[in-house]
Amino acid sequence: MTAVLPDPATSRAVLVGVSRYTRMTEDRQLPAVENNLGRLASLLGEERIWGLPAENCRVLHQPDDPDAVIEALREAAEQAEDTLLFYYAGHGLTDPLVDHGGLYLALPRAYERGGTHLALHYNQVRARLRIATAVRRTVVLDCCWSGRALETTMGAEDFAAATDIESTTVLTASAATATALAPAGEQYTAFTGALLGLLDQGIQGGPPLLDAHTLYRQLHLRLAGSGRPLPQLGGSGAEVVFARNTAAGQRDPVSSAPVADPVNVHAPGVLVRDHIRGLERTGQYEGAKQARLRAAEFGDEESIRELAADLRYRGEYVQAEELERTAATTGEGALGEFLRRFHA
């Protein structure tokens, strides 16, 4: 399929962000989210990037309730003919007692531990996207637990329905069992900050147009290099174009450097995590779980963190602390025994 920049005149974007939560503690506030919204809307409107008219980009900061978001998305879905973009930045919530841990997008009055009834269920977003007239649909989620959106989109029955029309893309900030990082004192959240940097500065040596897969790979490299939670890409729209590459035609200063032999690269964990995410993207969640367990057994720190976060998500806080303590103080044998005991 030939890459084509979406027609801004017949495309729509809905950007949603929550930076202040009235029923959460101060350390759970996300002031950088407001900056995310303003800068993303600005960049999308620049001709060198996309040229989306301001009237085609709806920005909702601190929406009062789910209806406000759904109404904006409904209107955009009815109007968009080429591309429909939905972006959310804020806290993601889950409630295993309600619906087996589905993803909720937290709105200002939502709270953790039971406040999902004041949040927007991701399924409502997905439902609007499924009936949209746009040829291409894209979701970008920058929130903790956002990886669960991929599980919803790529579930056995819903996967076909969500992707039966070419080019439905879901780009998320973190794995389902990790917390999306909002670095204190930084202007933007980690994921959106990296995305904004790519849109603004482009990719030297890259293609003229930036599609979802290209952005995903570059985001993965940048976030992994700084030790931040890693993104995921799901759906059938990896070739959907996001923007022009503002650095197209510029020579990559490292492109001519010799490529290291993968066998000699001292980062086996990165390769293993790529394999795990590949399994998750294709719905092989049990295989991904077993691969993550094996990686953790051999000391992969990110896999250990994700397993500990998963235990906490299931309410097994003592076991999560024991896992972290065991990983920090014992060898592979004891850690492997622990993992087999709690993740059998």
Contacts in CASP RR format, 6 or more apart in sequence:
PFRMAT RR
TARGET T0000
AUTHOR 0000-0000-0000
METHOD contacts of the structure
MODEL  1
MTAVLPDPATSRAVLVGVSRYTRMTEDRQLPAVENNLGRLASLLGEERIW
GLPAENCRVLHQPDDPDAVIEALREAAEQAEDTLLFYYAGHGLTDPLVDH
GGLYLALPRAYERGGTHLALHYNQVRARLRIATAVRRTVVLDCCWSGRAL
ETTMGAEDFAAATDIESTTVLTASAATATALAPAGEQYTAFTGALLGLLD
QGIQGGPPLLDAHTLYRQLHLRLAGSGRPLPQLGGSGAEVVFARNTAAGQ
RDPVSSAPVADPVNVHAPGVLVRDHIRGLERTGQYEGAKQARLRAAEFGD
EESIRELAADLRYRGEYVQAEELERTAATTGEGALGEFLRRFHA
1 239 0 8 1.000
3 207 0 8 1.000
3 208 0 8 1.000
3 209 0 8 1.000
3 211 0 8 1.000
3 239 0 8 1.000
3 241 0 8 1.000
4 209 0 8 1.000
4 241 0 8 1.000
5 50 0 8 1.000
5 209 0 8 1.000
5 241 0 8 1.000
5 243 0 8 1.000
5 244 0 8 1.000
6 50 0 8 1.000
6 82 0 8 1.000
6 83 0 8 1.000
6 136 0 8 1.000
6 241 0 8 1.000
7 81 0 8 1.000
7 82 0 8 1.000
7 83 0 8 1.000
8 45 0 8 1.000
8 50 0 8 1.000
8 51 0 8 1.000
8 52 0 8 1.000
8 53 0 8 1.000
8 56 0 8 1.000
9 53 0 8 1.000
9 56 0 8 1.000
10 80 0 8 1.000
10 81 0 8 1.000
10 82 0 8 1.000
11 52 0 8 1.000
11 56 0 8 1.000
11 80 0 8 1.000
11 81 0 8 1.000
11 82 0 8 1.000
11 83 0 8 1.000
11 84 0 8 1.000
11 85 0 8 1.000
11 134 0 8 1.000
12 56 0 8 1.000
12 57 0 8 1.000
12 58 0 8 1.000
12 76 0 8 1.000
12 77 0 8 1.000
12 79 0 8 1.000
12 80 0 8 1.000
12 83 0 8 1.000
12 84 0 8 1.000
12 85 0 8 1.000
12 134 0 8 1.000
13 41 0 8 1.000
13 44 0 8 1.000
13 52 0 8 1.000
13 56 0 8 1.000
13 57 0 8 1.000
13 58 0 8 1.000
13 76 0 8 1.000
13 84 0 8 1.000
13 85 0 8 1.000
13 86 0 8 1.000
13 87 0 8 1.000
14 58 0 8 1.000
14 60 0 8 1.000
14 69 0 8 1.000
14 72 0 8 1.000
14 73 0 8 1.000
14 76 0 8 1.000
14 84 0 8 1.000
14 85 0 8 1.000
14 86 0 8 1.000
14 87 0 8 1.000
15 37 0 8 1.000
15 40 0 8 1.000
15 41 0 8 1.000
15 57 0 8 1.000
15 58 0 8 1.000
15 59 0 8 1.000
15 60 0 8 1.000
15 87 0 8 1.000
16 60 0 8 1.000
16 63 0 8 1.000
16 69 0 8 1.000
16 72 0 8 1.000
16 86 0 8 1.000
16 87 0 8 1.000
16 88 0 8 1.000
16 89 0 8 1.000
16 105 0 8 1.000
17 33 0 8 1.000
17 34 0 8 1.000
17 36 0 8 1.000
17 37 0 8 1.000
17 60 0 8 1.000
17 61 0 8 1.000
17 62 0 8 1.000
17 63 0 8 1.000
17 88 0 8 1.000
17 89 0 8 1.000
17 90 0 8 1.000
18 30 0 8 1.000
18 33 0 8 1.000
18 61 0 8 1.000
18 62 0 8 1.000
18 63 0 8 1.000
18 89 0 8 1.000
18 90 0 8 1.000
18 91 0 8 1.000
18 106 0 8 1.000
18 107 0 8 1.000
18 108 0 8 1.000
19 29 0 8 1.000
19 30 0 8 1.000
19 31 0 8 1.000
19 32 0 8 1.000
19 33 0 8 1.000
19 34 0 8 1.000
19 61 0 8 1.000
19 62 0 8 1.000
19 90 0 8 1.000
20 29 0 8 1.000
20 30 0 8 1.000
20 31 0 8 1.000
20 62 0 8 1.000
20 108 0 8 1.000
21 28 0 8 1.000
21 29 0 8 1.000
21 91 0 8 1.000
21 106 0 8 1.000
21 108 0 8 1.000
21 109 0 8 1.000
21 110 0 8 1.000
21 111 0 8 1.000
22 108 0 8 1.000
22 109 0 8 1.000
23 109 0 8 1.000
23 110 0 8 1.000
23 111 0 8 1.000
24 91 0 8 1.000
24 111 0 8 1.000
24 112 0 8 1.000
28 91 0 8 1.000
28 112 0 8 1.000
30 89 0 8 1.000
30 90 0 8 1.000
30 91 0 8 1.000
30 182 0 8 1.000
30 189 0 8 1.000
32 182 0 8 1.000
32 183 0 8 1.000
32 185 0 8 1.000
32 186 0 8 1.000
32 187 0 8 1.000
32 188 0 8 1.000
32 189 0 8 1.000
32 192 0 8 1.000
33 61 0 8 1.000
33 89 0 8 1.000
33 90 0 8 1.000
33 182 0 8 1.000
33 189 0 8 1.000
34 61 0 8 1.000
35 187 0 8 1.000
35 188 0 8 1.000
36 89 0 8 1.000
36 142 0 8 1.000
36 188 0 8 1.000
36 189 0 8 1.000
36 192 0 8 1.000
36 193 0 8 1.000
36 196 0 8 1.000
37 59 0 8 1.000
37 61 0 8 1.000
37 89 0 8 1.000
38 59 0 8 1.000
39 188 0 8 1.000
39 196 0 8 1.000
40 87 0 8 1.000
40 192 0 8 1.000
40 195 0 8 1.000
40 196 0 8 1.000
41 54 0 8 1.000
41 57 0 8 1.000
41 59 0 8 1.000
43 49 0 8 1.000
43 50 0 8 1.000
43 196 0 8 1.000
43 199 0 8 1.000
43 200 0 8 1.000
43 243 0 8 1.000
44 50 0 8 1.000
44 51 0 8 1.000
44 52 0 8 1.000
44 57 0 8 1.000
44 85 0 8 1.000
44 199 0 8 1.000
44 243 0 8 1.000
45 51 0 8 1.000
45 52 0 8 1.000
45 53 0 8 1.000
45 54 0 8 1.000
45 57 0 8 1.000
48 244 0 8 1.000
48 246 0 8 1.000
49 199 0 8 1.000
49 200 0 8 1.000
49 243 0 8 1.000
49 244 0 8 1.000
49 246 0 8 1.000
50 242 0 8 1.000
50 243 0 8 1.000
50 244 0 8 1.000
56 79 0 8 1.000
58 72 0 8 1.000
58 75 0 8 1.000
58 76 0 8 1.000
60 68 0 8 1.000
60 69 0 8 1.000
60 72 0 8 1.000
62 108 0 8 1.000
63 69 0 8 1.000
63 72 0 8 1.000
63 107 0 8 1.000
63 108 0 8 1.000
64 107 0 8 1.000
64 108 0 8 1.000
65 107 0 8 1.000
65 109 0 8 1.000
65 118 0 8 1.000
66 107 0 8 1.000
66 119 0 8 1.000
66 120 0 8 1.000
66 121 0 8 1.000
66 124 0 8 1.000
69 105 0 8 1.000
69 107 0 8 1.000
69 120 0 8 1.000
69 125 0 8 1.000
70 120 0 8 1.000
70 124 0 8 1.000
70 128 0 8 1.000
73 86 0 8 1.000
73 125 0 8 1.000
73 128 0 8 1.000
74 128 0 8 1.000
76 84 0 8 1.000
77 84 0 8 1.000
77 128 0 8 1.000
77 129 0 8 1.000
77 131 0 8 1.000
77 132 0 8 1.000
77 133 0 8 1.000
77 134 0 8 1.000
78 132 0 8 1.000
78 133 0 8 1.000
80 132 0 8 1.000
80 133 0 8 1.000
80 134 0 8 1.000
81 133 0 8 1.000
81 134 0 8 1.000
81 135 0 8 1.000
82 134 0 8 1.000
82 135 0 8 1.000
82 136 0 8 1.000
83 134 0 8 1.000
83 135 0 8 1.000
83 136 0 8 1.000
83 137 0 8 1.000
83 138 0 8 1.000
83 240 0 8 1.000
84 129 0 8 1.000
84 132 0 8 1.000
84 134 0 8 1.000
84 136 0 8 1.000
84 137 0 8 1.000
84 138 0 8 1.000
85 138 0 8 1.000
85 139 0 8 1.000
85 140 0 8 1.000
86 125 0 8 1.000
86 129 0 8 1.000
86 137 0 8 1.000
86 138 0 8 1.000
86 139 0 8 1.000
86 140 0 8 1.000
87 139 0 8 1.000
87 140 0 8 1.000
87 141 0 8 1.000
87 142 0 8 1.000
88 105 0 8 1.000
88 125 0 8 1.000
88 140 0 8 1.000
88 141 0 8 1.000
88 142 0 8 1.000
88 143 0 8 1.000
89 142 0 8 1.000
89 143 0 8 1.000
89 189 0 8 1.000
89 192 0 8 1.000
90 105 0 8 1.000
90 106 0 8 1.000
90 142 0 8 1.000
90 143 0 8 1.000
91 106 0 8 1.000
91 110 0 8 1.000
91 112 0 8 1.000
91 143 0 8 1.000
91 144 0 8 1.000
92 103 0 8 1.000
92 104 0 8 1.000
92 105 0 8 1.000
92 106 0 8 1.000
92 119 0 8 1.000
92 143 0 8 1.000
92 144 0 8 1.000
92 145 0 8 1.000
92 146 0 8 1.000
93 103 0 8 1.000
93 104 0 8 1.000
93 105 0 8 1.000
93 106 0 8 1.000
93 110 0 8 1.000
93 112 0 8 1.000
93 114 0 8 1.000
93 115 0 8 1.000
93 116 0 8 1.000
93 119 0 8 1.000
93 145 0 8 1.000
94 101 0 8 1.000
94 102 0 8 1.000
94 103 0 8 1.000
94 104 0 8 1.000
94 116 0 8 1.000
94 145 0 8 1.000
94 148 0 8 1.000
94 313 0 8 1.000
95 101 0 8 1.000
95 102 0 8 1.000
95 104 0 8 1.000
95 114 0 8 1.000
95 115 0 8 1.000
95 116 0 8 1.000
96 313 0 8 1.000
96 314 0 8 1.000
98 116 0 8 1.000
101 148 0 8 1.000
102 121 0 8 1.000
102 122 0 8 1.000
102 123 0 8 1.000
102 148 0 8 1.000
102 151 0 8 1.000
102 152 0 8 1.000
103 121 0 8 1.000
103 122 0 8 1.000
103 145 0 8 1.000
103 146 0 8 1.000
103 147 0 8 1.000
103 148 0 8 1.000
103 149 0 8 1.000
103 152 0 8 1.000
104 110 0 8 1.000
104 116 0 8 1.000
104 119 0 8 1.000
104 120 0 8 1.000
104 121 0 8 1.000
104 122 0 8 1.000
105 119 0 8 1.000
105 120 0 8 1.000
105 121 0 8 1.000
105 122 0 8 1.000
105 125 0 8 1.000
105 141 0 8 1.000
105 143 0 8 1.000
106 118 0 8 1.000
106 119 0 8 1.000
106 143 0 8 1.000
107 118 0 8 1.000
107 119 0 8 1.000
107 120 0 8 1.000
109 118 0 8 1.000
110 116 0 8 1.000
110 118 0 8 1.000
110 119 0 8 1.000
111 118 0 8 1.000
122 148 0 8 1.000
122 149 0 8 1.000
122 152 0 8 1.000
123 152 0 8 1.000
125 139 0 8 1.000
126 152 0 8 1.000
126 153 0 8 1.000
126 158 0 8 1.000
126 162 0 8 1.000
129 137 0 8 1.000
129 139 0 8 1.000
129 162 0 8 1.000
129 168 0 8 1.000
130 161 0 8 1.000
130 162 0 8 1.000
135 165 0 8 1.000
135 166 0 8 1.000
135 167 0 8 1.000
136 166 0 8 1.000
136 167 0 8 1.000
136 168 0 8 1.000
136 169 0 8 1.000
136 237 0 8 1.000
136 240 0 8 1.000
137 165 0 8 1.000
137 167 0 8 1.000
137 168 0 8 1.000
137 169 0 8 1.000
138 168 0 8 1.000
138 169 0 8 1.000
138 170 0 8 1.000
138 171 0 8 1.000
138 212 0 8 1.000
138 240 0 8 1.000
138 242 0 8 1.000
139 149 0 8 1.000
139 169 0 8 1.000
139 170 0 8 1.000
139 171 0 8 1.000
140 171 0 8 1.000
140 172 0 8 1.000
140 195 0 8 1.000
141 147 0 8 1.000
141 149 0 8 1.000
141 170 0 8 1.000
141 171 0 8 1.000
141 172 0 8 1.000
141 173 0 8 1.000
142 172 0 8 1.000
142 173 0 8 1.000
142 180 0 8 1.000
142 189 0 8 1.000
142 191 0 8 1.000
142 192 0 8 1.000
143 173 0 8 1.000
143 180 0 8 1.000
144 173 0 8 1.000
144 174 0 8 1.000
144 178 0 8 1.000
144 179 0 8 1.000
144 180 0 8 1.000
145 174 0 8 1.000
145 176 0 8 1.000
145 179 0 8 1.000
145 313 0 8 1.000
146 172 0 8 1.000
146 173 0 8 1.000
146 174 0 8 1.000
146 176 0 8 1.000
146 180 0 8 1.000
147 172 0 8 1.000
147 173 0 8 1.000
147 174 0 8 1.000
147 175 0 8 1.000
147 176 0 8 1.000
147 232 0 8 1.000
148 176 0 8 1.000
149 170 0 8 1.000
149 172 0 8 1.000
150 170 0 8 1.000
150 172 0 8 1.000
150 176 0 8 1.000
150 232 0 8 1.000
150 234 0 8 1.000
150 235 0 8 1.000
150 280 0 8 1.000
150 281 0 8 1.000
151 176 0 8 1.000
151 283 0 8 1.000
151 285 0 8 1.000
152 158 0 8 1.000
153 159 0 8 1.000
153 162 0 8 1.000
153 163 0 8 1.000
153 168 0 8 1.000
153 170 0 8 1.000
153 234 0 8 1.000
153 235 0 8 1.000
154 162 0 8 1.000
154 234 0 8 1.000
154 235 0 8 1.000
154 281 0 8 1.000
154 282 0 8 1.000
154 283 0 8 1.000
155 283 0 8 1.000
159 235 0 8 1.000
159 283 0 8 1.000
162 168 0 8 1.000
162 235 0 8 1.000
163 235 0 8 1.000
163 236 0 8 1.000
163 237 0 8 1.000
166 236 0 8 1.000
166 237 0 8 1.000
167 236 0 8 1.000
167 237 0 8 1.000
167 239 0 8 1.000
167 240 0 8 1.000
168 235 0 8 1.000
168 236 0 8 1.000
168 237 0 8 1.000
169 212 0 8 1.000
169 233 0 8 1.000
169 234 0 8 1.000
169 235 0 8 1.000
169 236 0 8 1.000
169 237 0 8 1.000
169 238 0 8 1.000
169 240 0 8 1.000
170 232 0 8 1.000
170 233 0 8 1.000
170 234 0 8 1.000
170 235 0 8 1.000
171 212 0 8 1.000
171 215 0 8 1.000
171 216 0 8 1.000
171 219 0 8 1.000
171 231 0 8 1.000
171 232 0 8 1.000
171 233 0 8 1.000
171 234 0 8 1.000
172 231 0 8 1.000
172 232 0 8 1.000
172 233 0 8 1.000
173 180 0 8 1.000
173 189 0 8 1.000
173 190 0 8 1.000
173 191 0 8 1.000
173 192 0 8 1.000
173 229 0 8 1.000
173 231 0 8 1.000
174 180 0 8 1.000
174 181 0 8 1.000
174 191 0 8 1.000
174 229 0 8 1.000
174 230 0 8 1.000
174 231 0 8 1.000
174 232 0 8 1.000
175 229 0 8 1.000
175 230 0 8 1.000
175 232 0 8 1.000
175 277 0 8 1.000
175 280 0 8 1.000
175 306 0 8 1.000
177 306 0 8 1.000
177 307 0 8 1.000
177 309 0 8 1.000
177 310 0 8 1.000
177 313 0 8 1.000
178 229 0 8 1.000
178 230 0 8 1.000
178 305 0 8 1.000
178 306 0 8 1.000
178 309 0 8 1.000
179 229 0 8 1.000
179 309 0 8 1.000
180 189 0 8 1.000
180 190 0 8 1.000
180 191 0 8 1.000
180 229 0 8 1.000
181 189 0 8 1.000
181 190 0 8 1.000
181 191 0 8 1.000
181 228 0 8 1.000
181 229 0 8 1.000
182 189 0 8 1.000
182 190 0 8 1.000
183 189 0 8 1.000
183 190 0 8 1.000
187 193 0 8 1.000
188 196 0 8 1.000
190 223 0 8 1.000
190 226 0 8 1.000
190 228 0 8 1.000
190 229 0 8 1.000
191 219 0 8 1.000
191 223 0 8 1.000
191 228 0 8 1.000
191 229 0 8 1.000
191 231 0 8 1.000
194 219 0 8 1.000
194 222 0 8 1.000
194 223 0 8 1.000
194 228 0 8 1.000
195 215 0 8 1.000
195 219 0 8 1.000
198 210 0 8 1.000
198 215 0 8 1.000
198 218 0 8 1.000
198 219 0 8 1.000
198 222 0 8 1.000
199 210 0 8 1.000
199 242 0 8 1.000
199 243 0 8 1.000
199 246 0 8 1.000
200 246 0 8 1.000
201 246 0 8 1.000
201 247 0 8 1.000
202 210 0 8 1.000
202 245 0 8 1.000
202 246 0 8 1.000
202 247 0 8 1.000
202 248 0 8 1.000
203 210 0 8 1.000
203 214 0 8 1.000
203 218 0 8 1.000
203 245 0 8 1.000
203 247 0 8 1.000
204 247 0 8 1.000
204 249 0 8 1.000
204 250 0 8 1.000
204 251 0 8 1.000
204 252 0 8 1.000
204 253 0 8 1.000
204 255 0 8 1.000
205 247 0 8 1.000
205 248 0 8 1.000
205 249 0 8 1.000
205 250 0 8 1.000
205 251 0 8 1.000
205 252 0 8 1.000
205 255 0 8 1.000
206 214 0 8 1.000
206 245 0 8 1.000
206 247 0 8 1.000
206 248 0 8 1.000
206 249 0 8 1.000
206 252 0 8 1.000
207 214 0 8 1.000
207 245 0 8 1.000
207 248 0 8 1.000
208 244 0 8 1.000
208 245 0 8 1.000
208 248 0 8 1.000
208 249 0 8 1.000
209 241 0 8 1.000
209 243 0 8 1.000
209 244 0 8 1.000
209 245 0 8 1.000
210 241 0 8 1.000
210 242 0 8 1.000
210 243 0 8 1.000
210 244 0 8 1.000
210 245 0 8 1.000
211 238 0 8 1.000
211 239 0 8 1.000
211 240 0 8 1.000
211 241 0 8 1.000
211 242 0 8 1.000
212 233 0 8 1.000
212 237 0 8 1.000
212 238 0 8 1.000
212 239 0 8 1.000
212 240 0 8 1.000
212 242 0 8 1.000
213 233 0 8 1.000
213 238 0 8 1.000
213 239 0 8 1.000
215 242 0 8 1.000
216 231 0 8 1.000
216 233 0 8 1.000
216 238 0 8 1.000
219 231 0 8 1.000
220 230 0 8 1.000
220 231 0 8 1.000
223 229 0 8 1.000
223 230 0 8 1.000
223 231 0 8 1.000
224 230 0 8 1.000
224 270 0 8 1.000
230 273 0 8 1.000
230 277 0 8 1.000
230 302 0 8 1.000
232 277 0 8 1.000
232 280 0 8 1.000
232 281 0 8 1.000
233 281 0 8 1.000
234 281 0 8 1.000
235 281 0 8 1.000
262 271 0 8 1.000
269 295 0 8 1.000
269 300 0 8 1.000
269 302 0 8 1.000
269 303 0 8 1.000
272 291 0 8 1.000
272 294 0 8 1.000
272 295 0 8 1.000
272 300 0 8 1.000
272 303 0 8 1.000
273 295 0 8 1.000
273 300 0 8 1.000
273 302 0 8 1.000
273 303 0 8 1.000
275 291 0 8 1.000
276 288 0 8 1.000
276 291 0 8 1.000
276 292 0 8 1.000
276 295 0 8 1.000
276 303 0 8 1.000
277 288 0 8 1.000
278 284 0 8 1.000
278 288 0 8 1.000
279 285 0 8 1.000
279 287 0 8 1.000
279 288 0 8 1.000
279 291 0 8 1.000
280 288 0 8 1.000
289 343 0 8 1.000
292 303 0 8 1.000
292 306 0 8 1.000
292 307 0 8 1.000
293 303 0 8 1.000
293 307 0 8 1.000
293 339 0 8 1.000
293 343 0 8 1.000
295 303 0 8 1.000
296 303 0 8 1.000
296 304 0 8 1.000
296 307 0 8 1.000
296 327 0 8 1.000
296 335 0 8 1.000
296 336 0 8 1.000
296 339 0 8 1.000
297 332 0 8 1.000
297 333 0 8 1.000
297 335 0 8 1.000
297 336 0 8 1.000
297 339 0 8 1.000
298 332 0 8 1.000
299 327 0 8 1.000
299 332 0 8 1.000
299 335 0 8 1.000
301 327 0 8 1.000
304 323 0 8 1.000
304 324 0 8 1.000
304 327 0 8 1.000
307 323 0 8 1.000
307 339 0 8 1.000
307 343 0 8 1.000
308 320 0 8 1.000
308 323 0 8 1.000
308 324 0 8 1.000
309 320 0 8 1.000
311 317 0 8 1.000
311 319 0 8 1.000
311 320 0 8 1.000
311 323 0 8 1.000
311 342 0 8 1.000
312 320 0 8 1.000
316 342 0 8 1.000
319 342 0 8 1.000
322 338 0 8 1.000
323 338 0 8 1.000
323 339 0 8 1.000
323 342 0 8 1.000
326 334 0 8 1.000
326 335 0 8 1.000
326 338 0 8 1.000
327 335 0 8 1.000
END
